[in-house]
C-alpha cells in the first residue's frame, strides 16, 4: 500500500506533466502512487503519460473542463494512501520532499508544507521568507503584512502541501477557481482544528507563472473581493483588510485595473482593520508606476540562492 498519493492536475502540457510525474515517482524512502487528472479531452497528454511505464501511475480524465480545484478533488477521491500530496504540472520536487514531510507529521491532524525555490525572471528565491511557526493565526500570517517593504514573507502554494486524505470529508478545493489552496488550508486550521506544520527546507521548485498558461483561471479583483466576503466568518478583520490592501491591490496594479482601488479601500475599512503597513503597501501599489515597482522588487528581493 502506498504511504502517499500524489495528485497532479493537468491539461494541454504533456511535456511539463511528464516531468512532474517522473519527479513524483522518483521520491526516495516513500511508497507512492501518482494520480494524474486530465481536465478535459487531451490526446497529446494521454499519449505522453502512456509512454511512462510504471504501475504506480494512474490517469483519470474528466469528460469536460472543470478547473484545477475539481481536478484535485477528483484525484483525492481516487487516492488510496492515508496522505495526499499535490503537485502542479509545471512544478518539480526534490527527491526527499515527501520523506521529509512524513518525518515531520505529528500525531494529530495536520497539513505539512515545505519551503519552495521560487524561480522567476528576477532569480531564484526561497519562499516563504517568514515560515509559518504557529505563533499567529494562519490567515494573519498569509495576509497580515509583516514588514514595510519586503515581500515574499508568507507564501502558500499547492505543490508544497501534503495533507491527510481524511480532510476531504470536511473540506475540499472549491469550484470557484479563486484562491483554492488558501481557502482549504485556512478552513482546515481555523474551523477543523488542523495544524499547519512547516518543513523549513526548500524542497519544491515553483516556477512563478509569468507568461505560461495555467490550469487555474487568471484571478480578477472583483472575484477576489467576492471570495473574501464569503470568507468573512473565517478571516480575522486584520487578515481581511490585508488581503484587500496588499494581495488584491498588487494584483490590480499589475493588471492596470485602477478602478479597483476605491472599492478595495472601502471594503478594507468597512469589514477589516487596516494596519499602517497594509495602508503603506496599498498606497505604494496605487501610486508607483509598474516599471518602478518591478525595479524596486528586483532590488528588495532576498539574495538569490547560489547555483
C-alpha positions, 0 to 999 in steps of 0.5 A: 500500500502506498504511504502517499498519493500524489495528485497532479492536475493537468491539461494541454502540457504533456511535456511539463506533466511528464516531468512532474510525474517522473519527479513524483515517482522518483521520491526516495524512502516513500511508497507512492502512487501518482494520480494524474487528472486530465481536465478535459479531452487531451490526446497529446497528454494521454499519449505522453503519460502512456509512454511512462511505464510504471504501475504506480501511475494512474490517469483519470480524465474528466469528460469536460473542463472543470478547473484545477480545484475539481481536478484535485478533488477528483484525484483525492477521491481516487487516492488510496494512501492515508496522505495526499500530496499535490503537485502542479504540472509545471512544478518539480520536487526534490527527491526527499520532499515527501520523506521529509514531510512524513518525518515531520507529521505529528500525531494529530491532524495536520497539513505539512508544507515545505519551503519552495525555490521560487524561480522567476525572471528576477532569480531564484528565491526561497519562499516563504521568507517568514515560515509559518511557526504557529505563533499567529493565526494562519490567515494573519500570517498569509495576509497580515503584512509583516514588514514595510517593504519586503515581500515574499514573507508568507507564501502558500502554494499547492505543490508544497502541501501534503495533507491527510486524505481524511480532510476531504470529508470536511473540506475540499478545493472549491469550484470557484477557481479563486484562491483554492489552496488558501481557502482549504488550508485556512478552513482546515486550521481555523474551523477543523482544528488542523495544524499547519506544520512547516518543513523549513527546507526548500524542497519544491521548485515553483516556477512563478507563472509569468507568461505560461498558461495555467490550469487555474483561471487568471484571478480578477479583483472583483472575484477576489473581493467576492471570495473574501466576503464569503470568507468573512466568518473565517478571516480575522478583520486584520487578515481581511483588510490585508488581503484587500490592501496588499494581495488584491491591490498588487494584483490590480496594479499589475493588471492596470485595473485602477478602478479597483482601488476605491472599492478595495479601500472601502471594503478594507475599512468597512469589514477589516482593520487596516494596519499602517503597513497594509495602508503603506503597501496599498498606497505604494501599489496605487501610486508607483508606476509598474516599471518602478515597482518591478525595479524596486522588487528586483532590488528588495528581493532576498539574495538569490540562492547560489547555483 
